[in-house]
Amino acid sequence: MDLNLITHWKPQPGRVVEWKVTERSALAAAEAPVDPALPTTMQERHLRRSMLAANNGEAQSPWIGIAFDFVGRLDAAAMTRSLQRYVLRHDTLHSWFSFGDPDADPTDKANPIRRHVVPADSIELEAVTGELLGDPVRVREHIAARFAEETSALGWPAFVFGVVEHYHGDSGEESFTLFHAIDHAHTDMQSMILMFAELRIIYQAELDGVEPELPEPGSYITFSQEERERAAALTLESPEVHGWIGHLTRSGGSFPSFPLDLGAADEPKPAIGSRFDLADAAECEKFGEVCKKNGSNFIGGVFAALAITEHELAGRGRYMALSPIGTRNAPEYFWSQGWFINLIPVGFEISDKHSFTELATRAQEAYHSGKSLGEVSVQQVIDTVSAAAGPEAVAHQTTLAPPPIVSYIDGRRLPGTEDYVSTKATGLVGGKATQIASMWVNRVLEGTWLAISHPDTEQAHESVAAYAERMSTIMKTVAETGDYAFDSETPSDNEGAETTPCT
């Protein structure tokens, strides 16, 4: 599956059909009572950040989206039933959130966030036929506006569904592109990929007049309660707290940012996305074999290659990254929609090694060490330490800004992977002003590629291209020769590189 900033997406023109909630549903949502289930820690930070941005009049893009094609003419009635069935299957899509005091500081934890749950029997969707948009830019602008304006989890619904119907000239062929986005509070990229597989199964079943063969998804609201219970049980003696404090101590309380100049040190610049192929399928197989022979999995090899890249380009003697990890640790959550992500630290020394094969095992061990902290977020650790310090502790100003991340996803392991190319499936994200670079390493059937979201500056384009080229060279060399040697004494002009606060 591809991944694009929506500003780079190139949809086909056609007639837009969208799905709205009925007036009865909207009224029921507005009156939905407060549910005792709290948002997860990740949701809470996201919602406080979203409310703060809204209060400050700042542009934001808190949604995650997806688009993919269907062959044939749209059956609007079948799609209405499919989308309604999909929404009813996932209870996080029934929730919206409010602040105890909407006029108070949203960053103040004394201002509680409350969950409202819309009764399932009042959820109804209806199709609304829109205008014919003959220009791809108009299609993109229309959909981008819908995503930006109608996906906030501080109201309901937090989701957008629609299609663009296409008629392919003299061939008489018809198809349509489905587009969907929802506030990040209710989803992650794996959830979007699962939505791709699930909705196609449901829609085909509706066309065939049969029941879709899908397992029942677990409740994300229940998951939220479980996560809060685990967080409440943390103490200064918890091994997860000790593990996180160790990483924070070694990194000086901050996490390194992108190792090269992005040309945005003075102020945030508009974001843009760049995509680079790292290795083809055959090269990935050989790369994985080298990793296995040297005590590592493919993901450990990826982090070893990232570390060597940063060592050679910026002279960093220690690698450190925050990497998303899935928290669907119970089988009932595999098909669930929700934000099943936590960030883990992946940190290890580089300067005493001289080759990829020497470093691969250490990188794998670092990933496993970080993974052991996967059910506890750094924010929960900070909250635990602050609570233990008591009210007399000196309060330090923190930021709700998200840190840069380094994500690895093996898309081959997810349902529907064989149809990504034929359906032109792409994940969609919004872009706003930024000073950081986040990276997504994605392995699919065709190979492995790197997506980087970064400031749209000439310097950043040069820097991310140099980074990706070096990363690709390392992976291809390992695949071809079985190793990659590097100089552990590489000089650096960037040893004091910019860091990002952990909070």
Order of alpha helices (4+ residues) and beta strands (2+ residues): beta-beta-alpha-beta-alpha-beta-alpha-beta-beta-beta-alpha-beta-beta-alpha-alpha-alpha-beta-beta-alpha-alpha-beta-beta-alpha-alpha-beta-beta-beta-beta-alpha-beta
